[in-house]
Amino acid sequence: MGERKVLNKYYPPDFDPSKLPRIRRPKNQQIKVRMMLPMSIRCNTCGNYIYKGTKFNSRKEDVVGETYLGIQIFRFYFKCTKCSAELTMKTDPQNSDYIVESGATRNFEPWRAEDEETDKEKQKRDAEEMGDAMKSLENRTLDSKERWTFLLHWMK
């Protein structure tokens, strides 16, 4: 029974791997991959909603000339499940996300707007505190008071 699951291959003693021909592939070759959709989208052609987690056979390619801090950006091509229109998206390593390029629109995600709003508030607060040590101290005392009121309210 064990011989069915052989993981090793037999190499004869006279085998020379340098004699194997090397396959030259173009730089921007498209590779077929199976992937899940990372967000919910809507097809622009037929209006079909395609939900997060839907599996696709897609083509992946390197985006030539675009990198972020040395990280390669990839583009994915896949088809709508209803009308077979081609949809494209690419990776966005700066925001740890994906960008829908063509053929579809991304559905609104309310938590994304909240996250952006809190980030803007934090950046504004950091800019205020940058030159003013007193403002920084005031903000820290307000934060600690808020935490204590939350804990006291929670413990009741």
C-alpha positions in Angstrom: 0.0 0.0 0.0 2.8 2.4 0.8 4.1 2.3 -2.8 1.0 4.2 -4.1 2.0 7.4 -2.3 5.6 7.8 -3.5 6.8 11.3 -3.1 10.3 10.7 -4.4 11.3 10.0 -8.0 14.1 7.7 -9.1 17.0 9.5 -10.7 19.5 7.2 -12.5 23.2 7.7 -11.6 24.0 9.1 -15.0 21.3 11.9 -14.8 22.6 15.4 -15.5 20.2 18.2 -14.7 22.3 20.8 -16.6 21.3 19.0 -19.9 17.6 19.8 -19.4 16.4 22.6 -21.7 15.4 25.8 -19.9 12.1 27.3 -20.6 12.2 31.0 -21.4 9.0 32.8 -20.3 8.1 36.4 -21.2 8.2 39.0 -18.3 4.5 39.8 -18.4 3.1 36.3 -18.8 -0.4 35.7 -17.5 -0.8 32.8 -15.1 -4.1 31.1 -14.4 -5.0 31.0 -10.7 -8.0 30.1 -8.6 -9.0 32.8 -6.2 -11.8 34.1 -4.0 -13.2 37.6 -4.5 -11.9 39.8 -1.6 -14.9 42.2 -1.6 -18.5 42.4 -2.9 -18.8 44.0 -6.3 -21.5 44.8 -8.9 -21.1 44.1 -12.6 -21.5 47.2 -14.8 -22.8 45.3 -17.7 -25.7 43.2 -16.2 -26.0 44.6 -12.7 -25.3 41.2 -11.1 -24.0 41.3 -7.5 -21.0 39.1 -7.0 -20.3 38.5 -3.3 -17.2 38.3 -1.2 -15.8 34.8 -1.2 -17.0 33.8 -4.6 -14.4 31.5 -6.3 -13.1 32.3 -9.7 -10.6 31.0 -12.2 -8.7 34.2 -13.1 -5.6 35.3 -14.9 -2.9 37.0 -12.9 -0.2 39.3 -14.4 2.4 41.6 -13.0 1.6 45.3 -13.5 4.6 46.6 -15.4 6.2 49.8 -14.1 4.1 49.9 -10.9 5.5 48.9 -7.5 5.0 50.2 -3.9 8.1 50.3 -1.8 9.5 47.4 -3.8 6.3 45.3 -3.6 5.1 44.0 -6.9 1.5 44.9 -7.9 -0.6 42.3 -9.6 -3.7 42.6 -11.9 -6.4 39.9 -12.0 -8.8 39.3 -14.9 -12.0 37.3 -14.3 -15.5 37.0 -15.7 -18.9 37.9 -14.4 -20.8 34.8 -13.3 -24.0 35.9 -15.2 -23.0 37.7 -18.4 -19.4 36.7 -18.8 -18.2 40.3 -19.1 -14.5 40.7 -18.2 -13.8 42.4 -14.8 -10.3 43.5 -13.7 -8.9 44.5 -10.3 -5.4 45.0 -9.0 -3.7 44.9 -5.7 -3.2 48.0 -3.6 -0.4 47.2 -1.1 -0.3 50.8 0.3 -3.8 50.3 1.8 -3.7 46.5 2.1 -6.6 46.3 -0.3 -7.7 45.8 -3.9 -8.8 48.3 -6.5 -11.5 47.5 -9.0 -10.3 48.8 -12.3 -12.9 48.1 -14.9 -16.1 46.2 -15.6 -17.5 46.5 -12.0 -18.0 48.8 -9.1 -17.2 48.1 -5.5 -20.2 48.0 -3.1 -20.3 50.6 -0.3 -18.8 49.4 2.9 -19.8 51.6 5.9 -16.9 50.6 8.2 -14.5 51.8 5.5 -15.8 55.4 5.9 -15.7 55.1 9.7 -12.1 54.0 9.6 -11.1 56.8 7.2 -12.8 59.3 9.5 -11.0 58.1 12.6 -7.7 58.2 10.8 -8.3 61.8 9.7 -9.2 62.8 13.3 -6.0 61.0 14.6 -3.8 62.8 12.0 -5.4 66.1 12.9 -4.8 65.5 16.6 -1.2 64.5 16.0 -0.6 67.6 13.9 -2.0 69.7 16.8 0.2 68.0 19.3 3.4 68.2 17.2 4.5 71.6 18.4 2.4 72.0 21.6 3.4 69.9 24.6 0.6 71.4 26.7 -2.1 70.3 24.1 -0.5 66.8 24.1 -0.8 66.6 27.9 -4.5 67.9 27.8 -5.4 65.2 25.2 -3.8 62.4 27.3 -5.7 63.5 30.4 -9.0 63.6 28.4 -8.2 60.1 27.1 -7.6 58.7 30.5 -10.8 60.3 31.9 -12.8 58.7 29.0 -11.3 55.3 29.7 -12.1 55.5 33.4 -15.7 56.6 32.8 -16.1 53.8 30.3 -14.7 51.2 32.8 -16.9 52.5 35.7 -20.0 52.5 33.5 -19.1 49.0 32.3 -18.6 47.6 35.8 -22.0 48.7 37.0 
